[in-house]
C-alpha cells in the first residue's frame, strides 16, 4: 500500500484511524440501542441518540464485494479493493483492501480478519484471509 492516499483525520474519526496502534478495530456504537454505525456520525442513525462512542469489534468478517486493480508493473501485485461485511452486525461494512493472498484467490464470502498498516500516524485497517 505504498501509494495509499491517507484519510483526512478529524476529531470524529480519529479513534478509527488510531485504533490500529493497539491492534484493534473500533467502530462507533450507540449506547441506547446497540447499533454500530460506520462511518461515525454525531447521532445514531437508527434511534438518533447522541450516546455514541467507539467500541472494539472482533475485526472478523467476510468479503461482500470486490474489484481487482491490476498493477502496471509486473513486480507489483494487483490491489484488491473490497467491501468487508463485519461479523458484528448485518450490513456493517467497511471499504478496504484484501492483502496477503493472490488477487485470484479472493472470492465473495471469503472469511477475512483485520490487520493494520501504519502510515504517518494513521493505522489503515486492511483485511487478509482468516487464519
VENRALIN-V933398 format. One record per pair of residues at least 12 apart in sequence whose ideal C-beta (glycine too) atoms are under 10 Angstrom apart, sorted by the first residue. I is the first residue (numbers start at 1). J is the second residue. If there is no record, write none. Layout:
BEGIN
i->I j->J
i->I j->J
END
This chain:
BEGIN
i->1 j->79
i->1 j->97
i->1 j->99
i->1 j->117
i->1 j->119
i->1 j->124
i->1 j->126
i->2 j->76
i->2 j->117
i->2 j->119
i->3 j->71
i->3 j->76
i->3 j->79
i->4 j->79
i->4 j->97
i->4 j->117
i->4 j->119
i->4 j->122
i->4 j->124
i->4 j->126
i->5 j->119
i->6 j->119
i->6 j->120
i->6 j->121
i->6 j->122
i->6 j->124
i->7 j->119
i->7 j->122
i->7 j->124
i->8 j->122
i->9 j->120
i->9 j->121
i->9 j->122
i->10 j->40
i->12 j->28
i->12 j->39
i->12 j->40
i->12 j->41
i->12 j->42
i->12 j->52
i->13 j->28
i->13 j->38
i->13 j->39
i->13 j->40
i->13 j->54
i->14 j->40
i->14 j->54
i->14 j->122
i->15 j->27
i->15 j->28
i->15 j->40
i->15 j->53
i->15 j->54
i->15 j->55
i->16 j->28
i->16 j->38
i->16 j->39
i->16 j->40
i->16 j->54
i->16 j->94
i->16 j->122
i->16 j->123
i->16 j->125
i->17 j->119
i->17 j->121
i->17 j->122
i->17 j->123
i->17 j->124
i->17 j->125
i->18 j->54
i->18 j->118
i->18 j->121
i->18 j->122
i->18 j->123
i->19 j->54
i->19 j->56
i->19 j->57
i->19 j->59
i->19 j->114
i->19 j->116
i->19 j->123
i->19 j->125
i->20 j->59
i->20 j->114
i->20 j->115
i->20 j->116
i->20 j->117
i->20 j->118
i->20 j->122
i->20 j->123
i->20 j->124
i->20 j->125
i->20 j->126
i->21 j->116
i->21 j->118
i->21 j->121
i->21 j->122
i->21 j->123
i->22 j->56
i->22 j->116
i->22 j->123
i->23 j->56
i->23 j->59
i->23 j->114
i->23 j->115
i->23 j->116
i->23 j->123
i->24 j->54
i->24 j->55
i->24 j->56
i->24 j->57
i->24 j->58
i->24 j->59
i->24 j->114
i->24 j->116
i->24 j->123
i->24 j->125
i->25 j->38
i->25 j->54
i->25 j->55
i->25 j->56
i->25 j->57
i->25 j->58
i->25 j->59
i->25 j->60
i->25 j->61
i->25 j->86
i->25 j->88
i->25 j->94
i->25 j->113
i->25 j->114
i->25 j->115
i->25 j->116
i->25 j->123
i->25 j->125
i->25 j->127
i->26 j->38
i->26 j->40
i->26 j->53
i->26 j->54
i->26 j->55
i->26 j->56
i->26 j->57
i->26 j->59
i->26 j->125
i->27 j->39
i->27 j->40
i->27 j->54
i->27 j->55
i->27 j->56
i->27 j->57
i->27 j->59
i->27 j->86
i->27 j->88
i->27 j->89
i->27 j->92
i->27 j->94
i->28 j->40
i->28 j->41
i->28 j->42
i->28 j->44
i->28 j->45
i->28 j->52
i->28 j->53
i->28 j->54
i->28 j->55
i->29 j->44
i->29 j->51
i->29 j->52
i->29 j->53
i->29 j->54
i->29 j->55
i->29 j->56
i->29 j->57
i->29 j->88
i->29 j->89
i->29 j->92
i->30 j->43
i->30 j->44
i->30 j->45
i->30 j->46
i->30 j->47
i->30 j->48
i->30 j->49
i->30 j->50
i->30 j->51
i->30 j->52
i->30 j->53
i->30 j->55
i->31 j->44
i->31 j->49
i->31 j->50
i->31 j->51
i->31 j->52
i->31 j->53
i->31 j->55
i->32 j->44
i->32 j->46
i->32 j->47
i->32 j->48
i->32 j->49
i->32 j->50
i->32 j->51
i->32 j->52
i->33 j->46
i->33 j->47
i->33 j->48
i->33 j->49
i->33 j->51
i->34 j->46
i->34 j->47
i->34 j->55
i->34 j->88
i->34 j->89
i->35 j->47
i->35 j->49
i->35 j->52
i->35 j->89
i->35 j->92
i->36 j->52
i->36 j->55
i->36 j->57
i->36 j->86
i->36 j->88
i->36 j->89
i->36 j->91
i->36 j->92
i->37 j->52
i->37 j->89
i->37 j->92
i->38 j->57
i->38 j->86
i->38 j->89
i->38 j->92
i->38 j->93
i->38 j->94
i->38 j->95
i->39 j->94
i->40 j->52
i->40 j->53
i->40 j->54
i->55 j->88
i->57 j->86
i->57 j->87
i->57 j->88
i->57 j->89
i->57 j->92
i->57 j->114
i->58 j->86
i->58 j->87
i->58 j->88
i->58 j->113
i->58 j->114
i->59 j->84
i->59 j->86
i->59 j->87
i->59 j->88
i->59 j->112
i->59 j->113
i->59 j->114
i->59 j->115
i->59 j->116
i->59 j->125
i->59 j->127
i->59 j->130
i->60 j->84
i->60 j->86
i->60 j->87
i->60 j->88
i->60 j->111
i->60 j->112
i->60 j->113
i->60 j->114
i->60 j->127
i->60 j->130
i->61 j->82
i->61 j->83
i->61 j->84
i->61 j->85
i->61 j->86
i->61 j->87
i->61 j->88
i->61 j->92
i->61 j->93
i->61 j->94
i->61 j->96
i->61 j->110
i->61 j->111
i->61 j->112
i->61 j->113
i->61 j->114
i->61 j->127
i->61 j->130
i->62 j->82
i->62 j->84
i->62 j->85
i->62 j->86
i->62 j->87
i->62 j->107
i->62 j->108
i->62 j->109
i->62 j->110
i->62 j->111
i->62 j->112
i->62 j->127
i->62 j->130
i->63 j->80
i->63 j->82
i->63 j->83
i->63 j->84
i->63 j->85
i->63 j->96
i->63 j->98
i->63 j->106
i->63 j->107
i->63 j->108
i->63 j->109
i->63 j->110
i->63 j->111
i->63 j->112
i->63 j->127
i->63 j->129
i->64 j->82
i->64 j->83
i->64 j->84
i->64 j->85
i->64 j->86
i->64 j->91
i->64 j->93
i->64 j->94
i->64 j->95
i->64 j->108
i->64 j->109
i->65 j->81
i->65 j->82
i->65 j->83
i->65 j->84
i->65 j->85
i->65 j->93
i->65 j->95
i->65 j->108
i->66 j->80
i->66 j->81
i->66 j->82
i->66 j->83
i->66 j->84
i->66 j->95
i->66 j->96
i->66 j->97
i->66 j->98
i->66 j->103
i->66 j->106
i->66 j->107
i->66 j->108
i->66 j->110
i->67 j->79
i->67 j->80
i->67 j->81
i->67 j->82
i->67 j->83
i->67 j->103
i->67 j->106
i->68 j->80
i->68 j->81
i->68 j->82
i->68 j->98
i->68 j->103
i->68 j->104
i->68 j->106
i->69 j->81
i->69 j->97
i->69 j->103
i->70 j->103
i->71 j->103
i->77 j->99
i->77 j->101
i->77 j->102
i->77 j->103
i->78 j->102
i->78 j->103
i->78 j->104
i->78 j->106
i->79 j->97
i->79 j->98
i->79 j->99
i->79 j->103
i->80 j->96
i->80 j->97
i->80 j->98
i->80 j->99
i->80 j->101
i->80 j->102
i->80 j->103
i->80 j->104
i->80 j->105
i->80 j->106
i->80 j->126
i->80 j->127
i->81 j->95
i->81 j->96
i->81 j->97
i->81 j->98
i->82 j->94
i->82 j->95
i->82 j->96
i->82 j->97
i->82 j->98
i->82 j->99
i->82 j->106
i->82 j->108
i->82 j->110
i->82 j->112
i->82 j->126
i->82 j->127
i->83 j->95
i->83 j->96
i->83 j->108
i->84 j->96
i->84 j->97
i->84 j->98
i->84 j->110
i->84 j->112
i->84 j->113
i->84 j->114
i->84 j->125
i->84 j->126
i->84 j->127
i->85 j->108
i->85 j->109
i->85 j->112
i->86 j->112
i->86 j->114
i->86 j->127
i->87 j->111
i->87 j->113
i->94 j->114
i->94 j->125
i->94 j->127
i->96 j->112
i->96 j->114
i->96 j->124
i->96 j->125
i->96 j->126
i->96 j->127
i->97 j->117
i->97 j->124
i->97 j->125
i->97 j->126
i->97 j->127
i->97 j->128
i->98 j->110
i->98 j->112
i->98 j->126
i->98 j->127
i->98 j->128
i->98 j->129
i->99 j->112
i->99 j->115
i->99 j->117
i->99 j->126
i->99 j->127
i->99 j->128
i->99 j->129
i->100 j->112
i->100 j->113
i->100 j->115
i->100 j->126
i->100 j->127
i->100 j->128
i->100 j->129
i->100 j->131
i->101 j->128
i->101 j->129
i->105 j->129
i->106 j->127
i->106 j->129
i->110 j->127
i->110 j->129
i->110 j->130
i->111 j->127
i->111 j->129
i->111 j->130
i->111 j->131
i->112 j->126
i->112 j->127
i->112 j->128
i->112 j->129
i->112 j->130
i->113 j->126
i->113 j->127
i->113 j->128
i->113 j->129
i->113 j->130
i->113 j->131
i->114 j->126
i->114 j->127
i->114 j->128
i->115 j->127
i->115 j->128
END
